């Protein structure tokens, strides 16, 4: 299912959200009015539609008493670990792209090895360590 269609399929009306979370529609309106929840976008029919991010936020607001400091710390550390993993993945991708770009002649030919490498799933991109070994001067002699 395309991303936009999947997002729209997960949108909830205020009433459905209230029933799912276990509160009243008036509670949700109150949270919107005081700024705990941002105002949700409206459907073509004028109904407020709540996406997954607002559902999670409402659950957190409603259940925050159930969160201990230890639980919040665990969640924060897990998020930090996920961020560090994403940064590492992006750094590896940067190194691969830099390696491919360094092998580019920059000429006017229509064939581009970078595009071929990015879109050809049969050929793995060169590893950054392999190109570093090639570009290092030899210590012999």
NORKA-V837381 format. One record per residue. RES is the residue in three letters. PHI is phi in radians with two decimals (NA if undefined). BURIAL is 1 if it has 16 or more other ideal C-beta (glycine too) atoms within 10 Angstrom, else 0. D_FIRST is the distance of its C-alpha to the first C-alpha in whole Angstrom. Layout:
res,phi,burial,d_first
RES,PHI,BURIAL,D_FIRST
RES,PHI,BURIAL,D_FIRST
This chain:
res,phi,burial,d_first
UNK,NA,0,0
UNK,-1.04,0,4
UNK,-0.96,0,6
UNK,-1.11,0,8
UNK,-1.15,0,7
UNK,-1.15,0,6
UNK,-1.09,0,10
UNK,-1.18,0,11
UNK,-1.20,0,10
UNK,-1.66,0,12
UNK,-1.32,1,15
UNK,-2.06,1,18
UNK,-1.32,1,21
UNK,-1.03,1,25
UNK,-1.14,0,26
UNK,-1.15,0,23
UNK,-1.09,1,23
UNK,-1.03,1,27
UNK,-1.14,0,26
UNK,-1.17,0,24
UNK,-1.53,1,26
UNK,1.56,0,29
UNK,-2.39,1,31
UNK,-1.71,0,32
UNK,-1.06,0,30
UNK,-1.11,0,34
UNK,-1.10,1,33
UNK,-1.12,1,30
UNK,-1.03,0,32
UNK,-1.06,0,34
UNK,-1.06,1,32
UNK,-1.17,1,31
UNK,-1.10,0,34
UNK,-1.58,0,36
UNK,1.60,0,33
UNK,-1.19,0,32
UNK,-1.96,1,28
UNK,-1.24,0,27
UNK,-1.14,0,27
UNK,-1.36,1,23
UNK,-1.15,0,22
UNK,-1.82,0,22
UNK,-1.36,0,20
UNK,-1.06,0,22
UNK,-1.48,0,24
UNK,1.62,0,25
UNK,-1.43,1,24
UNK,-1.24,1,23
UNK,-2.11,1,20
UNK,-1.81,1,20
UNK,-1.52,0,17
UNK,-1.02,0,17
UNK,-1.11,0,19
UNK,-1.29,1,22
UNK,-1.10,1,21
UNK,-1.08,0,22
UNK,-1.09,0,25
UNK,-1.13,1,26
UNK,-1.04,0,26
UNK,-1.10,0,28
UNK,-1.08,0,31
UNK,-1.24,0,31
UNK,-1.82,0,32
UNK,-1.05,0,33
UNK,-1.16,0,37
UNK,-1.42,0,35
UNK,-1.55,0,34
UNK,-1.55,0,38
UNK,-1.01,0,38
UNK,-1.10,0,38
UNK,-1.16,0,34
UNK,-1.13,0,34
UNK,-1.08,0,35
UNK,-1.06,0,33
UNK,-1.10,0,30
UNK,-1.10,0,31
UNK,-1.13,0,32
UNK,-1.12,0,29
UNK,-1.12,0,27
UNK,-1.07,0,30
UNK,-1.10,0,29
UNK,-1.07,0,26
UNK,-1.13,0,27
UNK,-1.06,0,29
UNK,-1.12,0,27
UNK,-1.13,0,25
UNK,-1.07,0,28
UNK,-1.06,0,29
UNK,-1.07,0,26
UNK,-1.16,0,26
UNK,-1.13,0,30
UNK,-1.13,0,29
UNK,-1.10,0,27
UNK,-1.05,0,30
UNK,-1.10,1,32
UNK,-1.13,1,30
UNK,-1.14,0,30
UNK,-1.08,0,34
UNK,-1.10,1,35
UNK,-1.12,1,33
UNK,-1.14,0,34
UNK,-1.19,0,38
UNK,-1.59,0,38
UNK,-1.48,0,37
UNK,-1.41,0,40
UNK,1.26,0,39
UNK,-1.36,0,40
UNK,-1.77,0,39
UNK,-1.29,0,38
UNK,-1.28,0,35
UNK,-1.41,0,33
UNK,-2.21,0,32
UNK,-1.13,0,32
UNK,-1.17,0,30
UNK,-1.10,0,27
UNK,-1.06,0,28
UNK,-1.19,1,27
UNK,-1.20,0,24
UNK,-1.83,0,22
UNK,-1.69,0,24
UNK,-1.33,0,23
UNK,-1.39,0,26
UNK,-1.92,0,28
UNK,-1.20,0,28
UNK,-1.15,0,29
UNK,-1.13,1,33
UNK,-1.38,0,33
UNK,-1.06,1,35
UNK,-1.19,0,38
UNK,-1.17,0,39
UNK,-1.24,1,39
UNK,-1.15,0,41
UNK,-1.14,0,43
UNK,-1.18,0,44
UNK,-1.52,0,45
UNK,-1.30,0,47
UNK,-1.21,0,51
UNK,-1.25,0,53
UNK,-1.53,0,55
UNK,-1.33,0,57
UNK,0.97,0,60
